[in-house]
Amino acid sequence: MIGGGPDVFIVTAQNSAQTRIANAISESGTTEGEDDDDDDDTIGITVGEQAIDYPREYVLIRSEALRALGDLSSGVLPSERWEVTGDA
């Protein structure tokens, strides 16, 4: 699943057995041009037409989201860019 846009995104994947979830992690830890008045660990983003405060580590800029999609396409999820939970 990819959500958000047009400038910031979240990318989450799940295996077919629904026992493993992978969340793409921001490499920069910050988002360019995003209003962050709260100065905390969340960023307001709209995903699926619903506004939510996402943890900063999961909010990706466009280049990071494209890289995450490439990772998914290759089947290789580097640990520095992905948080994987659940059984393989």
Helices and strands as residue ranges (DSSP letters): E 2-4, E 8-14, E 20-24, E 42-47, E 50-55, G 56-58, E 60-61, H 62-74, E 82-86
